[in-house]
Amino acid sequence: MYTPNNIYNGDSIELIKNISKSSIDLILSDIPYGIGVDDWDVLHANTNNAYLGTSPAQEKAGAIFKKRGKPLNGWSEADRLIPKQYYEWVQTWVSEWFRIVKPGANIFVFAGRRLAPRCICAFEDAGFTYKDMIAWDKERAAHRAQRISIIFERRRDMYSALKWNGWKVGNLRPVFEPILWFCKPYKIGGTIADNVLEHSLGAFNETILKKYGQEPDNIFHMPSLQSDSGLHPTQKPLKLMELLIELTTIENQTILDPFCGSGTALLAALRLNRKYIGIEKEETYYNITLNRINEEKINADNMLAFA
Ligand SMILES: C[S@@+](CC[C@H](N)C(=O)[O-])C[C@H]1O[C@@H](n2cnc3c(N)ncnc32)[C@H](O)[C@@H]1O
């Protein structure tokens, strides 16, 4: 059985079976969103290559289209199956998550806006209570929307170009990301207060929000610092992970991240005197996590030596 304060390299869908029943106090995980082109994020079977990659935009994007196609426009049956296949992927592990967390435990899942609804359904179907969706306001995000008038100009249709001036296709600037908040129901016939006494789980620490400059609102404003980038393409701010941990756990409780990437959630746990377990499939990111954790331990030892 897996023990706290360890990181494991492998497929968490399998490895999580090595974690004891009702042993975890918080799962904090930035799971694959299922919308990217990195191999670890492709969770559907769609290999469409819309227009065979020959539109100007697709030519420009090159390898990405050749690799995975452009599966977002809903042109084919395979496009439409993506959300369902994401739901089925979540189902392959969510019951294990239910097994290993304690009654009243909280779960924070970073999920993409597009497929988050399927994630919520899979969690509810596995027995979790869906508590809330926190909006993480990133403050900055790339805006990808194309002026439709440009297309009409290229067609030399100046009448339509003028008529549709100011209109765009695509999305609004995606400045927030959802953090889905679930909890495991506590004992039938018990109360939440009893659960807090028995497991130290079930409530949240509102006073801690001040430390992070946040109101007790379900929108967290947290920009990524320079130190929050460069280790993983979807690296999350360390302070945001610390906030979520302090909001819902006390010292010495155990935090799990089964999709840990560069280990941001685990580093946050270590810094806050919580125990941690991490699982990461890609060896490169697993090694990055190990290095971050080891560096933090060395720094802490040095601080003690100088104190
Ligand atoms: C969204 S990223 C996490 C990034 C992380 N929050 C950080 O700050 O670095 C998700 C990670 O899950 C890993 N992953 C995907 N499927 C996995 C699986 N079945 N088992 C373990 N890790 C997996 C990917 O390799 C990727 O590094």
The ligand as an SDF file (V2000), in Angstrom:
LIG
                    3D

 27 29  0  0  0  0  0  0  0  0999 V2000
   -3.0330   19.3490  -16.3070 C   0  0  0  0  0  0  0  0  0  0  0  0
   -1.5430   18.5510  -16.0090 S   0  0  0  0  0  0  0  0  0  0  0  0
   -1.1370   18.9700  -14.3350 C   0  0  0  0  0  0  0  0  0  0  0  0
   -0.2340   20.1730  -14.1990 C   0  0  0  0  0  0  0  0  0  0  0  0
    0.0400   20.5620  -12.7550 C   0  0  0  0  0  0  0  0  0  0  0  0
   -1.1140   21.1590  -12.1270 N   0  0  0  0  0  0  0  0  0  0  0  0
    1.2270   21.5070  -12.5960 C   0  0  0  0  0  0  0  0  0  0  0  0
    1.0930   22.5930  -11.9610 O   0  0  0  0  0  0  0  0  0  0  0  0
    2.2990   21.1810  -13.1000 O   0  0  0  0  0  0  0  0  0  0  0  0
   -2.0480   16.8900  -15.9300 C   0  0  0  0  0  0  0  0  0  0  0  0
   -0.9400   15.8770  -15.8200 C   0  0  0  0  0  0  0  0  0  0  0  0
   -1.5470   14.5950  -15.7090 O   0  0  0  0  0  0  0  0  0  0  0  0
   -0.6730   13.6430  -16.2920 C   0  0  0  0  0  0  0  0  0  0  0  0
   -1.4790   12.4480  -16.6110 N   0  0  0  0  0  0  0  0  0  0  0  0
   -2.3680   12.2890  -17.6120 C   0  0  0  0  0  0  0  0  0  0  0  0
   -2.9500   11.0800  -17.5460 N   0  0  0  0  0  0  0  0  0  0  0  0
   -2.3870   10.4480  -16.4770 C   0  0  0  0  0  0  0  0  0  0  0  0
   -2.5910    9.1830  -15.8710 C   0  0  0  0  0  0  0  0  0  0  0  0
   -3.4550    8.3080  -16.3780 N   0  0  0  0  0  0  0  0  0  0  0  0
   -1.8640    8.8710  -14.7680 N   0  0  0  0  0  0  0  0  0  0  0  0
   -0.9880    9.7590  -14.2330 C   0  0  0  0  0  0  0  0  0  0  0  0
   -0.7540   10.9770  -14.7750 N   0  0  0  0  0  0  0  0  0  0  0  0
   -1.4540   11.3340  -15.8770 C   0  0  0  0  0  0  0  0  0  0  0  0
   -0.0920   14.3570  -17.5020 C   0  0  0  0  0  0  0  0  0  0  0  0
    1.1250   13.7830  -17.9020 O   0  0  0  0  0  0  0  0  0  0  0  0
    0.0270   15.8020  -16.9840 C   0  0  0  0  0  0  0  0  0  0  0  0
    1.3370   16.0530  -16.5540 O   0  0  0  0  0  0  0  0  0  0  0  0
  1  2  1  0
  2  3  1  0
  2 10  1  0
  3  4  1  0
  4  5  1  0
  5  6  1  0
  5  7  1  0
  7  8  2  0
  7  9  1  0
 10 11  1  0
 11 12  1  0
 11 26  1  0
 12 13  1  0
 13 14  1  0
 13 24  1  0
 14 15  1  0
 14 23  1  0
 15 16  2  0
 16 17  1  0
 17 18  1  0
 17 23  2  0
 18 19  1  0
 18 20  2  0
 20 21  1  0
 21 22  2  0
 22 23  1  0
 24 25  1  0
 24 26  1  0
 26 27  1  0
M  CHG  2   2   1   9  -1
M  END
$$$$
